[in-house]
């Protein structure tokens, strides 16, 4: 058996064919690739919806209707409310949905 250090520089290991191992043709095809370590997970700082909140805060309008791509208004209300709470802006901004239209309002 190879240790982790011995695997570096080794070629990928390809799964044997069905004929080589005597299995029916519905077997799973796979590839094994040696790696020295797992990559670190990357986290997003903030939220992709923060730009909507920032733009609304900078706008002079007291109330705006918001549409974000093909996202459902109720889904967006939930996401924006989570960010507003995280940013501690609940006393300044209110999110609501009326007739499937999302509204942001300054309090």
Beta strands, then each sheet from edge to edge (+ up, - down):
strand 1: 13-14
strand 2: 31-32
strand 3: 63-66
strand 4: 93-98
strand 5: 101-106
sheet 1: 1+ 2-
sheet 2: 3+ 5- 4+
end
